Amino acid sequence: MTDPAKDVSAAVILEETDVWLRTREGGVYDAGGKWVMGVLEDTPFRAAVQPTNSRALQDLPEGVRDEARYLLWAAHFSLRLDDYVVYGNDVFRVIHVWDRLRDGGFMKAALGQVKEGP
């Protein structure tokens, strides 16, 4: 449970916008043996999304810095590495995660833009 004295989720909530967690449900082989991708499912959630800046990039591992385009803060919503997030009309992959659910009531993630989602 989040300590109310450390809960910064209220600040995150003030800057929230609509975003979607994109997942693809499995897939099947058709009668001819060709793989058919599963159905995309977008789960809406609210998050604060900001462009990266030089200070934030310093906190990222070396290989991730060039790829990061946005930082996302989600109050009481969990994201994992390699999840896909739709923001605006673009699809992003979660390339780094700071899990602060236990000590701050939020999840912070770095997003890298991709041409296609899952």
NUGUNU-665898 format. One record per atom (N, C-alpha, C): atom name; x, y, z negated. Coordinates in steps of 0.001 Angstrom, whole numbers. Each point is the difference from the previous one (the first is absolute). Last residue first. Layout:
@at: CA px: X py: Y pz: Z
...
% end
This chain:
@at: N px: 2661 py: -4219 pz: 31816
@at: CA px: 128 py: -1457 pz: -96
@at: C px: -760 py: -711 pz: 1098
@at: N px: 1133 py: 4892 pz: 1315
@at: CA px: -144 py: -576 pz: -1331
@at: C px: 141 py: -1502 pz: 43
@at: N px: 2405 py: 3697 pz: 3379
@at: CA px: -1191 py: -837 pz: -184
@at: C px: -24 py: -529 pz: -1415
@at: N px: 3251 py: 3142 pz: 1098
@at: CA px: -780 py: 151 pz: 1226
@at: C px: -1316 py: -755 pz: -94
@at: N px: 2460 py: 2120 pz: -4394
@at: CA px: 147 py: -1127 pz: 923
@at: C px: -859 py: 257 pz: 1230
@at: N px: 2403 py: 2839 pz: -4586
@at: CA px: -979 py: -117 pz: 1074
@at: C px: 326 py: -1187 pz: 907
@at: N px: 963 py: 562 pz: -5392
@at: CA px: 679 py: 135 pz: 1282
@at: C px: -992 py: -249 pz: 1109
@at: N px: -78 py: 1405 pz: -5642
@at: CA px: -653 py: -536 pz: 1202
@at: C px: 858 py: 263 pz: 1231
@at: N px: 271 py: -497 pz: -5810
@at: CA px: 542 py: 661 pz: 1197
@at: C px: -595 py: -695 pz: 1209
@at: N px: -2104 py: 403 pz: -5227
@at: CA px: 541 py: -820 pz: 1092
@at: C px: 551 py: 901 pz: 1084
@at: N px: -2213 py: -457 pz: -5484
@at: CA px: 652 py: 872 pz: 977
@at: C px: 628 py: -885 pz: 1058
@at: N px: -4096 py: -257 pz: -4045
@at: CA px: 946 py: -730 pz: 841
@at: C px: 572 py: 1014 pz: 988
@at: N px: -2414 py: 520 pz: -5243
@at: CA px: -6 py: 196 pz: 1446
@at: C px: 1040 py: -880 pz: 668
@at: N px: -795 py: 732 pz: -4882
@at: CA px: -1327 py: -108 pz: 577
@at: C px: -55 py: 208 pz: 1501
@at: N px: 3725 py: -193 pz: -3432
@at: CA px: -426 py: 1301 pz: 513
@at: C px: -1355 py: -41 pz: 675
@at: N px: 2557 py: -3798 pz: -1948
@at: CA px: 491 py: 1139 pz: -778
@at: C px: -389 py: 1351 pz: 573
@at: N px: -1453 py: -4332 pz: 1849
@at: CA px: 43 py: -203 pz: -1454
@at: C px: 424 py: 1241 pz: -764
@at: N px: -162 py: -21 pz: 4819
@at: CA px: -1334 py: -248 pz: -536
@at: C px: 16 py: -118 pz: -1523
@at: N px: 3502 py: 886 pz: 3570
@at: CA px: -150 py: 790 pz: -1216
@at: C px: -1379 py: -203 pz: -624
@at: N px: 3681 py: -1840 pz: 4027
@at: CA px: -1181 py: -416 pz: -752
@at: C px: -40 py: 755 pz: -1325
@at: N px: 2185 py: 761 pz: 5017
@at: CA px: 292 py: 297 pz: -1392
@at: C px: -1270 py: -336 pz: -773
@at: N px: 2020 py: -1427 pz: 5174
@at: CA px: -1054 py: 169 pz: -995
@at: C px: 610 py: 323 pz: -1353
@at: N px: 922 py: -183 pz: 5850
@at: CA px: 582 py: 27 pz: -1347
@at: C px: -1120 py: 298 pz: -985
@at: N px: -981 py: -615 pz: 4569
@at: CA px: 1401 py: -403 pz: 97
@at: C px: 739 py: 63 pz: -1337
@at: N px: -5132 py: -348 pz: 2635
@at: CA px: 589 py: 316 pz: -1304
@at: C px: 1420 py: -537 pz: 1
@at: N px: -2610 py: 1550 pz: 4495
@at: CA px: 357 py: -1170 pz: -796
@at: C px: 615 py: 479 pz: -1306
@at: N px: -3730 py: 2331 pz: 3702
@at: CA px: 1291 py: 38 pz: -686
@at: C px: 203 py: -1302 pz: -759
@at: N px: -3257 py: 2599 pz: 4146
@at: CA px: 214 py: -1156 pz: -863
@at: C px: 1426 py: 61 pz: -544
@at: N px: -3759 py: 3973 pz: 1938
@at: CA px: 1261 py: -723 pz: 110
@at: C px: 83 py: -1143 pz: -1003
@at: N px: -3322 py: 3677 pz: 604
@at: CA px: -168 py: -985 pz: 1078
@at: C px: 1235 py: -873 pz: 168
@at: N px: -1024 py: 2051 pz: -4680
@at: CA px: -352 py: 705 pz: 1225
@at: C px: -288 py: -1049 pz: 1064
@at: N px: 2091 py: -2618 pz: -3121
@at: CA px: -120 py: 1390 pz: -453
@at: C px: -221 py: 850 pz: 1248
@at: N px: 332 py: -5479 pz: -1799
@at: CA px: -454 py: 880 pz: 1075
@at: C px: -234 py: 1373 pz: -614
@at: N px: 3214 py: -4464 pz: -1411
@at: CA px: -887 py: 1072 pz: -423
@at: C px: -353 py: 838 pz: 1216
@at: N px: 2261 py: -5197 pz: -1555
@at: CA px: -234 py: 1019 pz: 1021
@at: C px: -1045 py: 986 pz: -491
@at: N px: 3929 py: -3399 pz: -2530
@at: CA px: -1417 py: 270 pz: 241
@at: C px: -86 py: 1045 pz: 1101
@at: N px: 4236 py: -1447 pz: -1860
@at: CA px: -478 py: -508 pz: 1291
@at: C px: -1517 py: 29 pz: 165
@at: N px: 1536 py: 399 pz: -4942
@at: CA px: 933 py: 147 pz: 1107
@at: C px: -570 py: -698 pz: 1230
@at: N px: -3658 py: 1449 pz: -3454
@at: CA px: 1181 py: -859 pz: 8
@at: C px: 866 py: 335 pz: 1200
@at: N px: -4106 py: 2431 pz: -3474
@at: CA px: 534 py: -269 pz: 1334
@at: C px: 1229 py: -883 pz: -132
@at: N px: -4610 py: 1773 pz: -3200
@at: CA px: 1276 py: -690 pz: 161
@at: C px: 341 py: -226 pz: 1474
@at: N px: -2890 py: 3653 pz: -3333
@at: CA px: -148 py: -856 pz: 1182
@at: C px: 1360 py: -609 pz: 286
@at: N px: -1092 py: 3598 pz: -3320
@at: CA px: -662 py: -1252 pz: -357
@at: C px: -342 py: -866 pz: 1215
@at: N px: 1588 py: 4496 pz: 1537
@at: CA px: -355 py: -198 pz: -1408
@at: C px: -755 py: -1312 pz: -153
@at: N px: 3745 py: 1667 pz: 3730
@at: CA px: -1358 py: -518 pz: -162
@at: C px: -256 py: -265 pz: -1477
@at: N px: 3578 py: 2618 pz: 3734
@at: CA px: -274 py: -235 pz: -1408
@at: C px: -1454 py: -438 pz: -112
@at: N px: 4144 py: 435 pz: 4059
@at: CA px: -1405 py: -170 pz: -367
@at: C px: -76 py: -267 pz: -1493
@at: N px: 3478 py: 2145 pz: 4120
@at: CA px: -82 py: -612 pz: -1315
@at: C px: -1463 py: 6 pz: -399
@at: N px: 2575 py: 84 pz: 5131
@at: CA px: -895 py: 543 pz: -1022
@at: C px: 218 py: -720 pz: -1318
@at: N px: 2858 py: -900 pz: 3689
@at: CA px: -661 py: 1192 pz: 534
@at: C px: -874 py: 686 pz: -1029
@at: N px: 4460 py: -3811 pz: 528
@at: CA px: -1079 py: 567 pz: -818
@at: C px: -536 py: 1295 pz: 611
@at: N px: 3858 py: -2575 pz: 1698
@at: CA px: -1307 py: -483 pz: 436
@at: C px: -1164 py: 689 pz: -715
@at: N px: 4724 py: 716 pz: -973
@at: CA px: -282 py: 471 pz: 1357
@at: C px: -1411 py: -345 pz: 456
@at: N px: 1594 py: -1515 pz: -4359
@at: CA px: -85 py: 1465 pz: 108
@at: C px: -393 py: 497 pz: 1384
@at: N px: 1006 py: -4635 pz: -1570
@at: CA px: -1399 py: 406 pz: 67
@at: C px: -141 py: 1492 pz: 311
@at: N px: 4217 py: -2445 pz: -776
@at: CA px: -624 py: -470 pz: 1229
@at: C px: -1425 py: 475 pz: 209
@at: N px: 2493 py: 1166 pz: -4098
@at: CA px: 643 py: 485 pz: 1228
@at: C px: -727 py: -406 pz: 1281
@at: N px: -2855 py: 346 pz: -4540
@at: CA px: 1191 py: -751 pz: 414
@at: C px: 482 py: 466 pz: 1373
@at: N px: -2635 py: 3535 pz: -3032
@at: CA px: -255 py: -1208 pz: 780
@at: C px: 1291 py: -738 pz: 313
@at: N px: -450 py: 4329 pz: -2233
@at: CA px: -397 py: -1081 pz: -900
@at: C px: -216 py: -1328 pz: 716
@at: N px: 1007 py: 4119 pz: 2297
@at: CA px: 1177 py: -409 pz: -771
@at: C px: -307 py: -1173 pz: -921
@at: N px: -3436 py: 2202 pz: 2518
@at: CA px: 767 py: -960 pz: 794
@at: C px: 1233 py: -490 pz: -748
@at: N px: -2715 py: 3451 pz: -1828
@at: CA px: -656 py: -1307 pz: -93
@at: C px: 790 py: -1063 pz: 754
@at: N px: 1520 py: 4440 pz: 322
@at: CA px: 151 py: -480 pz: -1376
@at: C px: -609 py: -1388 pz: -160
@at: N px: -465 py: 2275 pz: 4164
@at: CA px: 1369 py: -470 pz: -227
@at: C px: 190 py: -540 pz: -1418
@at: N px: -4874 py: -424 pz: 2000
@at: CA px: 934 py: 1128 pz: -50
@at: C px: 1371 py: -531 pz: -395
@at: N px: -5165 py: -1853 pz: 2234
@at: CA px: 1215 py: -174 pz: -796
@at: C px: 804 py: 1294 pz: 10
@at: N px: -5390 py: 106 pz: 450
@at: CA px: 1197 py: -277 pz: 804
@at: C px: 1213 py: -177 pz: -919
@at: N px: -4838 py: -1275 pz: -1913
@at: CA px: 835 py: 1182 pz: 256
@at: C px: 1165 py: -376 pz: 910
@at: N px: -5087 py: -1744 pz: -2355
@at: CA px: 1032 py: -310 pz: 990
@at: C px: 733 py: 1289 pz: 335
@at: N px: -3647 py: -2465 pz: -3802
@at: CA px: 671 py: 1237 pz: 385
@at: C px: 1141 py: -389 pz: 935
@at: N px: -4676 py: -2899 pz: -655
@at: CA px: 1396 py: 178 pz: -384
@at: C px: 472 py: 1385 pz: 411
@at: N px: -4462 py: -3952 pz: -146
@at: CA px: 384 py: 1404 pz: -18
@at: C px: 1434 py: 107 pz: -491
@at: N px: -2799 py: -4064 pz: 2851
@at: CA px: 371 py: 458 pz: -1341
@at: C px: 431 py: 1444 pz: 114
@at: N px: -2385 py: -4473 pz: 3167
@at: CA px: 242 py: 1411 pz: -316
@at: C px: 475 py: 183 pz: -1444
@at: N px: 610 py: -4106 pz: 3611
@at: CA px: -576 py: 238 pz: -1314
@at: C px: 292 py: 1447 pz: -387
@at: N px: -188 py: -3224 pz: 4724
@at: CA px: 484 py: 1224 pz: -618
@at: C px: -755 py: 232 pz: -1305
@at: N px: 1244 py: -4310 pz: 3588
@at: CA px: -901 py: 517 pz: -1027
@at: C px: 651 py: 1215 pz: -631
@at: N px: 306 py: -3483 pz: 4722
@at: CA px: 539 py: 1057 pz: -841
@at: C px: -1047 py: 433 pz: -1002
@at: N px: 373 py: -5007 pz: 2316
@at: CA px: -697 py: 1283 pz: -2
@at: C px: 702 py: 986 pz: -930
@at: N px: 2782 py: -4072 pz: 2397
@at: CA px: -1174 py: 164 pz: -846
@at: C px: -532 py: 1423 pz: 60
@at: N px: 2752 py: -2544 pz: 4090
@at: CA px: 177 py: 772 pz: -1229
@at: C px: -1312 py: 114 pz: -752
@at: N px: 1583 py: -3997 pz: 3258
@at: CA px: -931 py: 1130 pz: 30
@at: C px: 97 py: 701 pz: -1347
@at: N px: 3103 py: -3751 pz: 3165
@at: CA px: -286 py: 635 pz: -1287
@at: C px: -902 py: 1218 pz: 212
@at: N px: 185 py: -4549 pz: 3145
@at: CA px: 492 py: 1378 pz: -88
@at: C px: -423 py: 608 pz: -1344
@at: N px: -1175 py: -4460 pz: 1904
@at: CA px: 1231 py: 55 pz: -776
@at: C px: 598 py: 1385 pz: -126
@at: N px: -4271 py: -1492 pz: 2076
@at: CA px: 1150 py: -140 pz: 882
@at: C px: 1332 py: 77 pz: -726
@at: N px: -4224 py: 586 pz: -2256
@at: CA px: -1 py: -1354 pz: 578
@at: C px: 1198 py: -241 pz: 912
@at: N px: 834 py: 3737 pz: -3668
@at: CA px: -1185 py: -319 pz: 807
@at: C px: 155 py: -1400 pz: 605
@at: N px: 2030 py: 1983 pz: -4748
@at: CA px: 377 py: -438 pz: 1334
@at: C px: -1271 py: -325 pz: 767
@at: N px: 328 py: 3716 pz: -4098
@at: CA px: -251 py: -1402 pz: 365
@at: C px: 597 py: -293 pz: 1369
@at: N px: 159 py: 3707 pz: -4694
@at: CA px: -56 py: -198 pz: 1435
@at: C px: -206 py: -1478 pz: 273
@at: N px: 244 py: 3917 pz: -4501
@at: CA px: 444 py: -1204 pz: 692
@at: C px: -9 py: 34 pz: 1509
@at: N px: -1424 py: 4346 pz: -2209
@at: CA px: -397 py: -1292 pz: -541
@at: C px: 424 py: -1112 pz: 946
@at: N px: 1975 py: 5069 pz: -1025
@at: CA px: -511 py: -858 pz: 1069
@at: C px: -272 py: -1360 pz: -612
@at: N px: 322 py: 5481 pz: -1897
@at: CA px: 427 py: -1397 pz: -74
@at: C px: -585 py: -753 pz: 1188
@at: N px: 780 py: 5358 pz: -2180
@at: CA px: -346 py: -838 pz: 1152
@at: C px: 579 py: -1394 pz: -195
@at: N px: -1601 py: 4579 pz: -2991
@at: CA px: 916 py: -1127 pz: -38
@at: C px: -434 py: -932 pz: 1120
@at: N px: -928 py: 5460 pz: -275
@at: CA px: -507 py: -1363 pz: 51
@at: C px: 1150 py: -990 pz: -93
@at: N px: -1588 py: 5566 pz: -1368
@at: CA px: 936 py: -874 pz: 712
@at: C px: -572 py: -1420 pz: -72
@at: N px: -1437 py: 5544 pz: -1376
@at: CA px: -387 py: -1366 pz: 364
@at: C px: 1109 py: -680 pz: 788
@at: N px: 1138 py: 3718 pz: -3771
@at: CA px: -690 py: -13 pz: 1283
@at: C px: -365 py: -1454 pz: 307
@at: N px: 1911 py: 3298 pz: -4593
@at: CA px: -372 py: -1193 pz: 756
@at: C px: -692 py: 290 pz: 1331
@at: N px: 1895 py: 2728 pz: -3954
@at: CA px: 534 py: 121 pz: 1358
@at: C px: -435 py: -1137 pz: 923
@at: N px: -1231 py: 273 pz: -4706
@at: CA px: -261 py: 1348 pz: 519
@at: C px: 423 py: 165 pz: 1456
@at: N px: 950 py: -4020 pz: -2550
@at: CA px: -1385 py: 77 pz: 446
@at: C px: -321 py: 1365 pz: 612
@at: N px: 4184 py: -783 pz: -2115
@at: CA px: -71 py: -664 pz: 1295
@at: C px: -1398 py: 167 pz: 586
@at: N px: 703 py: 1521 pz: -4341
@at: CA px: 676 py: 878 pz: 964
@at: C px: -50 py: -592 pz: 1397
@at: N px: -1678 py: -2609 pz: -3513
@at: CA px: -870 py: 1165 pz: 192
@at: C px: 615 py: 968 pz: 1006
@at: N px: 2400 py: -3867 pz: -1523
@at: CA px: -928 py: -251 pz: 1092
@at: C px: -934 py: 1176 pz: 244
@at: N px: 3597 py: -887 pz: -3327
@at: CA px: 105 py: 1115 pz: 946
@at: C px: -972 py: -162 pz: 1158
@at: N px: 916 py: -1906 pz: -5298
@at: CA px: -827 py: -189 pz: 1190
@at: C px: 59 py: 1245 pz: 884
@at: N px: 1977 py: -882 pz: -4501
@at: CA px: 872 py: -122 pz: 1167
@at: C px: -768 py: -51 pz: 1309
@at: N px: -2155 py: 266 pz: -4288
@at: CA px: 978 py: 1088 pz: -43
@at: C px: 910 py: -12 pz: 1224
@at: N px: -3241 py: -3495 pz: -754
@at: CA px: -613 py: 1257 pz: 453
@at: C px: 982 py: 1170 pz: 8
@at: N px: 1262 py: -5187 pz: 814
@at: CA px: 21 py: 914 pz: -1129
@at: C px: -562 py: 1337 pz: 468
@at: N px: -1227 py: -4811 pz: 2278
@at: CA px: 772 py: 1223 pz: 125
@at: C px: -117 py: 843 pz: -1257
@at: N px: -304 py: -5493 pz: 399
@at: CA px: -841 py: 1182 pz: 0
@at: C px: 881 py: 1238 pz: 0
% end
